[in-house]
Amino acid sequence: MAFPERLDGRVVLVVGGARGIGAAVVETFARQGATVVAADAERLSSDVNHYSSRQVGGHTAAQTLATALRDNGLDVTAAEVNAADDEAVQRLFNGIEADHGRLDTVVNAFGVTHVSTVENMTLTQFRDVVGGNLDGVFLISKHALPLLRRAGGGAIINFSSISGRTGFAKEAHYCAAKFGVIGFTASLARELAGTGIRVNAVCPGIVRSNMWEYLLTEFVRPGETREQCWERMRALIPQQEFQTPQDVAEAVLYLASARRVTGQAISVDGGMAQP
Ligand SMILES: NC(=O)c1ccc[n+]([C@@H]2O[C@H](COP(=O)([O-])OP(=O)(O)OC[C@H]3O[C@@H](n4cnc5c(N)ncnc54)[C@H](O)[C@@H]3O)[C@@H](O)[C@H]2O)c1
């Protein structure tokens, strides 16, 4: 059988699918023939995030993306969800059931970051960053399960990070959350091992999305330009190449299809993280 297999007739949900890496995941699955729902938040529960605002405009961006991809003959629709809002998540799955009647793959590609030393971090900031990355992984996974079970199996792919493999200064809350994503993924994979539902995580390294545009603002040194700061980051990567959203999307596609792979976290980071 060809690998990865064609996904015609399969329904794929990508949460955080409007922009950055999630948008590449949406397009990659749609080009494999899947029906893709690109879900994203218009407003988050807190402004402790790399957009520095509750109003992040993700649903509007998802609608623009879906329209552009449909114009190219792909089967993509947009949906609105704040993954950390239990009722909103349940509405999302009710909508998917009504519109598509099935669900095969769920990709939790959303996430937020924020930069602060632990000494300067407030409890609110700590909770907002941990919750902004972890609550939705729990809620989306939990409420996806009835539909995945009904499909006779499926895949959940959660987004961790190089920050789920090693610590970074001024990122303790984000690292705590991304290490947590790996623990959640491994545990849920064991719970579901006999059901045909597989659960894995992907750990990107350095991808120049909106998240890194914010990080550059925080990490740039006095007298340094943003581009010089970006090039300084290259030295952290053994391959000396930044990753692209497409690099990460290809790993997600692999995890969606790899029948015997569950409970794993796969790095796409040019060799930054090693066991
Ligand atoms: N960019 C990198 O270098 C990098 C590295 C490692 C891990 N990651 C992870 O990859 C994932 C994608 O990040 P990105 O770099 O593409 O960032 P991005 O900001 O470009 O995209 C993230 C998307 O998630 C959405 N989102 C955030 N919180 C949400 C919520 N509660 N509900 C619904 N949507 C929500 C945002 O609106 C946005 O559209 C994140 O989990 C991030 O932590 C990114």
The ligand as a Gaussian input file, in Angstrom:
#p B3LYP/6-31G(d) Opt

LIG

0 1
 N        6.944000      28.207000      15.714000
 C        7.798000      27.401000      16.332000
 O        9.020000      27.507000      16.173000
 C        7.286000      26.313000      17.231000
 C        8.222000      25.491000      17.851000
 C        7.789000      24.467000      18.675000
 C        6.444000      24.269000      18.868000
 N        5.535000      25.083000      18.276000
 C        4.116000      24.799000      18.509000
 O        3.496000      24.638000      17.257000
 C        2.099000      24.978000      17.369000
 C        1.741000      25.984000      16.290000
 O        2.397000      27.221000      16.572000
 P        2.767000      28.294000      15.446000
 O        4.200000      28.578000      15.586000
 O        2.209000      27.873000      14.126000
 O        2.004000      29.564000      16.035000
 P        0.870000      30.527000      15.381000
 O        0.576000      31.553000      16.388000
 O        1.287000      30.933000      14.015000
 O       -0.385000      29.537000      15.243000
 C       -1.059000      29.081000      16.379000
 C       -2.562000      29.181000      16.098000
 O       -3.237000      28.633000      17.252000
 C       -4.363000      29.457000      17.517000
 N       -4.740000      29.269000      18.910000
 C       -4.016000      29.592000      20.012000
 N       -4.699000      29.253000      21.107000
 C       -5.865000      28.689000      20.695000
 C       -6.984000      28.146000      21.375000
 N       -7.069000      28.114000      22.710000
 N       -7.997000      27.652000      20.634000
 C       -7.937000      27.671000      19.282000
 N       -6.918000      28.184000      18.588000
 C       -5.901000      28.687000      19.304000
 C       -3.928000      30.863000      17.167000
 O       -5.038000      31.711000      16.924000
 C       -3.071000      30.612000      15.909000
 O       -3.831000      30.701000      14.725000
 C        1.935000      25.494000      18.813000
 O        1.508000      24.434000      19.639000
 C        3.334000      25.882000      19.211000
 O        3.506000      25.876000      20.593000
 C        5.926000      26.102000      17.457000

